[in-house]
Amino acid sequence: MGSCLAGEGPAGAGLAYSRASLSSEKRKDRMKLRRTTSSSSSSSAVDAKMELWLRRVPGRMCLNGFSDTASLFTKQGKKGVNQDAMIVWENFSSKADTTFCGVFDGHGPYGHLVARKVRDSLPLKLSSLWELIISSKNGLAGGSIGAMGSLNPEEIASTPALANGDKHTQIFSTLKDSFLKAFRVMDKELKLHPHIDCYCSGTTAVALVKQGQDLVIGNIGDSRAVLGTRDKDNPFIAVQLTVDLKPSIPKEAERIRLCKGRVFALKSEPEITRVWLPNYDSPGLAMARAFGDFCLKDFGLISVPDVSYYRVSDKDEFVILATDGIWDVLTNEEAVNIVASAPRSTAARALVESAVRAWRFKFPASKVDDCAVVCLFLNPGSTNTTISTADHEVVQDMVNINSCNDASALVSLDHSETSEKPSEHSVTKSE
C-alpha cells in the first residue's frame, strides 16, 4: 500500500519528485548513460523480436489463465494503468520437472514498463546463468563464469553457509548463485535501457524455481510467497516463505542510513516507513530493495535478493505468490483458505476478487491497489476440496465471485501457446 509517493495523488503531490530539484550533475550523468547505449531503433527492434519469441515459447504464461499446475490472475486497481506483472514458465530451462514463477509490482511513473521488462528478461537471465554455473562447476566452461564477476558484499551477506556434498544443498547453492547474479545483471540492464526511465520507477520481484521437490525463492521488495500446507490434524495452515523487505526492518534501515539515505514515516501515515533522499522529501519508497529506482541506489536501496530454500513434503499443497495488493488486506491464513476452497482453475481469481472486496470494506476512502497472484500447485494429481464444510461456507461467502463475460475472464492456456512459521516446516533463509 503506497509503494512510492512520487506522483501519487493529493497525498503525495507536495512530495512528488521534482525534476528541477535534481542536480545538473545527475542529469548530465543520465544523458551520458543514454548516449552509451545502442540506437533507439535497434533496441526497439530487439525488444519487439524478444516479445514475439516469448509469446511462442511452450509452457510460458503471463496472462489471466491456468494450466494443470498453476493459476494466474491480475486485476487493475483504481490508480491508473496496471503496474503488476506475473509469469509461470513450465519446463523452465528445458527441464521437464522445473517451473519458474514470479510476480512483479511496479511503482513510479514507469513502473508498469519496469515490471513487464523484468518479467520478460529475468527468467532468461536466470536460465542462462544457471546453465553456465552448472557447466562451470562440472569443469565444462573453462572458468567462463568468472566473466560475470565475483559476489559483492551485499550478495555475500545473502549467502548462507552450506555444507558440501548434500544433493539438496548443491541445488540450493547453484540456484542461489544464479539468482544473485541474474538480479544483478537485470538491474544493470534496466539502468542502461534507452526506453524505460528507471530513475524514479522500479519494481518488486518475488520469483521461485521449483525443481522436483526443491523450491528456491529470490525476493526483493514487499511482494510475498506463502505456502499452503497441512498440519498433523489435516486442516490447512499458512507458512510465509519470504520476508517483506521494507525499511521498517532494522537491518534494512541501518544499511540505508549508513549510505546517507533517510528512513521515516509521515505523520499522516505513521504505519508506513519510507526511504527518502538525503536532502529532498522524495521519493518516499515503501521498500528497502527493488529493481530500478536509481535515484536511491547510492543511498542504500539495493537489488540483491533474499534467497531461501524449501523442501516440499507430501503435506504441502500450493504456493501463493502475490503483490501487496493482496497482503495489505488479507492475512496469510485467509489467502490460503480462499485458494484451498476454490477450484484450481479459478483459485488465483478467487483470491484477487476477495482482496478487491476487502479493499472496499477496509479502506473505503482509498483507491484499490493493483493485484497479481500466481498459485503453483505442488501435487498436480490432488484436488482442493480439503477444508471443512463450515470453513468452506465461510470462505465461499468471502469469495462469491460473480460470473462475468469481460476481458478479464479466465482462459485455459494450452502449453503450446502463450498469453500475456510452524517449526516443523523448515525454510533455509539467507541472512
RAVENWO-V870347 format. One record per backbone hydrogen bond with DSSP energy under -1.0 kcal/mol. CO is the residue of the C=O (numbers start at 0). NH is the residue of the N-H. If there is no record, write none. Layout:
co=CO nh=NH
co=CO nh=NH
This chain:
co=2 nh=285
co=4 nh=7
co=7 nh=11
co=17 nh=20
co=18 nh=21
co=22 nh=26
co=23 nh=27
co=24 nh=28
co=25 nh=29
co=26 nh=30
co=27 nh=31
co=28 nh=32
co=29 nh=33
co=30 nh=34
co=31 nh=35
co=38 nh=42
co=39 nh=43
co=40 nh=44
co=41 nh=45
co=42 nh=46
co=43 nh=47
co=44 nh=48
co=45 nh=49
co=46 nh=50
co=47 nh=51
co=48 nh=52
co=49 nh=53
co=50 nh=54
co=52 nh=55
co=53 nh=56
co=56 nh=59
co=58 nh=89
co=60 nh=87
co=64 nh=71
co=65 nh=412
co=68 nh=376
co=69 nh=66
co=70 nh=374
co=71 nh=64
co=72 nh=372
co=74 nh=370
co=82 nh=105
co=84 nh=103
co=86 nh=101
co=87 nh=60
co=88 nh=99
co=90 nh=93
co=91 nh=94
co=94 nh=97
co=96 nh=211
co=97 nh=91
co=98 nh=209
co=99 nh=88
co=100 nh=207
co=101 nh=86
co=102 nh=205
co=103 nh=84
co=104 nh=203
co=106 nh=201
co=107 nh=110
co=109 nh=113
co=110 nh=114
co=111 nh=115
co=112 nh=116
co=113 nh=117
co=114 nh=118
co=115 nh=119
co=116 nh=120
co=117 nh=121
co=120 nh=124
co=121 nh=125
co=122 nh=126
co=123 nh=127
co=124 nh=128
co=125 nh=129
co=126 nh=130
co=127 nh=131
co=128 nh=132
co=129 nh=133
co=130 nh=134
co=131 nh=135
co=132 nh=136
co=133 nh=137
co=134 nh=139
co=135 nh=138
co=140 nh=143
co=142 nh=145
co=143 nh=146
co=144 nh=147
co=145 nh=148
co=151 nh=155
co=152 nh=156
co=155 nh=158
co=165 nh=169
co=166 nh=170
co=167 nh=171
co=168 nh=172
co=169 nh=173
co=170 nh=174
co=171 nh=175
co=172 nh=176
co=173 nh=177
co=174 nh=178
co=175 nh=179
co=176 nh=180
co=177 nh=181
co=178 nh=182
co=179 nh=183
co=180 nh=184
co=181 nh=185
co=182 nh=186
co=183 nh=187
co=184 nh=188
co=185 nh=189
co=186 nh=190
co=187 nh=191
co=197 nh=293
co=198 nh=294
co=200 nh=292
co=201 nh=106
co=202 nh=290
co=204 nh=219
co=205 nh=102
co=206 nh=217
co=207 nh=100
co=208 nh=215
co=209 nh=98
co=210 nh=213
co=212 nh=311
co=213 nh=210
co=214 nh=309
co=215 nh=208
co=216 nh=307
co=217 nh=206
co=218 nh=305
co=219 nh=204
co=220 nh=244
co=223 nh=321
co=224 nh=240
co=225 nh=319
co=226 nh=238
co=227 nh=316
co=227 nh=317
co=228 nh=236
co=230 nh=233
co=234 nh=230
co=236 nh=228
co=238 nh=226
co=243 nh=245
co=244 nh=287
co=245 nh=248
co=248 nh=252
co=249 nh=253
co=250 nh=254
co=251 nh=255
co=252 nh=256
co=253 nh=257
co=254 nh=258
co=255 nh=260
co=256 nh=259
co=261 nh=275
co=263 nh=273
co=265 nh=268
co=268 nh=271
co=273 nh=263
co=274 nh=283
co=274 nh=284
co=275 nh=261
co=279 nh=281
co=281 nh=276
co=282 nh=4
co=282 nh=5
co=284 nh=274
co=287 nh=301
co=290 nh=202
co=292 nh=295
co=295 nh=298
co=295 nh=300
co=301 nh=289
co=305 nh=218
co=307 nh=216
co=308 nh=427
co=309 nh=214
co=312 nh=315
co=316 nh=377
co=317 nh=227
co=318 nh=375
co=319 nh=225
co=320 nh=373
co=321 nh=223
co=322 nh=325
co=322 nh=326
co=323 nh=327
co=325 nh=328
co=325 nh=329
co=330 nh=334
co=331 nh=335
co=332 nh=336
co=333 nh=337
co=334 nh=338
co=335 nh=339
co=336 nh=340
co=342 nh=345
co=343 nh=346
co=345 nh=349
co=346 nh=350
co=347 nh=351
co=348 nh=352
co=349 nh=353
co=350 nh=354
co=351 nh=355
co=352 nh=356
co=353 nh=357
co=354 nh=358
co=355 nh=359
co=356 nh=360
co=357 nh=361
co=358 nh=362
co=362 nh=365
co=367 nh=77
co=370 nh=74
co=371 nh=322
co=372 nh=72
co=373 nh=320
co=374 nh=70
co=375 nh=318
co=378 nh=381
co=383 nh=385
co=387 nh=391
co=388 nh=392
co=389 nh=393
co=390 nh=394
co=391 nh=395
co=392 nh=396
co=393 nh=397
co=394 nh=398
co=395 nh=399
co=405 nh=408
co=410 nh=65
co=413 nh=416
co=414 nh=58
co=418 nh=61
co=418 nh=62
co=421 nh=424
co=427 nh=308
